[in-house]
Amino acid sequence: MWSRVLVKSSSARSCLLLLFIHVSAPVEALRANTDNFLAQVKNLAQSLYTCSSQRVDQDMKLRFLKNVSVTCNDGSPAGYYLRESKGSKRWLLFLEGGWYCFSKQTCDSRFRRTRTLMGSSKWPQTRRGTGILSPQPEENPYWWNANMVLIPYCSSDVWSGTRPKTENRDYAFMGSLIIKEVVNELLMKGLDKARVLLVAGRSAGGIGVLVNVDHIAQQLETQAGGVKVRGLSDSGWVLDRTPYKPSDCQDVLSCSPVDAVKRGLRYWGTIMPEICRQAHVGEEWNCFFGYKIYPTLKSPVFVAQWLFDLAQLMLFNIHLTGQPDGEGQWNYLQSLGHEMRSTLHHKLNVVSFCPCSSWMDIQVKGTSLPKALHCWERSLNHNHPINKSPPKRGCPSRVIDSCSWPHCNPTCPKIYDEQTGQEMGMIQFMKHMGFDVTKMAQQQGMDPRTLLSMLSNGS
Ligand SMILES: *[C@@H]1O[C@H](CO)[C@@H](O)[C@H](O)[C@H]1NC(C)=O
């Protein structure tokens, strides 16, 4: 009894507190910029809404595809989660990630371990969005009110396949067709009247964005010509370099990205966008690599990439485990970072050294990921010939971290030892890479932390 009362009163207080902050904010905000002001007004609207007795239905709800011939790997129906926002003409379509498999052996093993990535029978009825799918303005300042669609990844084909399951084929690989069918169904739910469709995805889903965004734009052009299609590829910018150590590709995690997609492409029946396909006839696997497909795309795509993506390091056979490997790994990492930076240089939007993402917290040169995305959208709208205006000050659409090794940006999340699961401090991490900061600092007669912060400031 008591606890119920307590919970009630504390939630009432937090609502009041929110209101207080929001009501007092506009005075200042007027002086600041209008963006901020608008965000505050949205916040106010949202907090009023959640404080009222009528709760918003914020969860996304599962819908299976009507076309049951478009399936997950195991033949179960594919589907999507939807949260409609009737008042908004903005739609967000999010492709989930989760690696891939590229042969009977690797797919059987995936089926034994992570069956939910290959079939829909255990999917929950609803899902709560986070990051760019969050319905909370505090967590998602620019997209919280959009129509949100999450497509779970159940095709293991980097969203590229077109093969149905048959009597003599154990698995279906229909990632590309799943997206097409979801878009078809959404057209009847208001997508046809949208202003913008942002196709976003992370990791394998981030590659899925690059591979599918032009297909989707083409599909909409014939059925809903007014919708602007844009992409957001998070952690999908993989390099096709030679791994640190070679592998026979018996398992997914140690197979180099090139070897994996070369095998996968045939197994999945991948369909690549036309221009990239023509540029690489017979070698379409090239189109899985961001720096090769990006210049062929017609749709604008925002790319967010960690220069040292832990998943990618694993594919190149770099492992963060207790035993330091010394100079070899360190040099490989440095050249990887260099290559990543140079392929990203002219094209990209947010690039940071953090090895994994947490949407709001990480800042690159003072700009958070949501903010950079917002500024990029603005710049696209302003690039219209009639409406050309200079980029807004304090609103960069492209930022690259100047920090020169993994993890030196203080807003980065923690790194963990792959084997022990223990958190690795910066000093341990450097040591693991064969770089003994403590010893170096001693030689200089200073505190290791001071040395680190000097180095990470680039001085
Ligand atoms: C269902 O999807 C398949 C594969 O994309 C397609 O060939 C077929 O025409 C679709 N059926 C209907 C009724 O739309």
The ligand as an ORCA input file, in Angstrom:
! r2SCAN-3c Opt
* xyz 0 1
  C       4.152    -11.825    -52.511
  O       5.550    -11.647    -52.609
  C       6.164    -12.304    -53.692
  C       7.664    -12.119    -53.538
  O       8.029    -10.755    -53.570
  C       5.624    -11.753    -54.994
  O       6.223    -12.421    -56.092
  C       4.116    -11.915    -55.020
  O       3.601    -11.293    -56.168
  C       3.488    -11.305    -53.776
  N       2.074    -11.611    -53.743
  C       1.154    -10.672    -53.670
  C      -0.251    -11.158    -53.607
  O       1.424     -9.478    -53.623
*
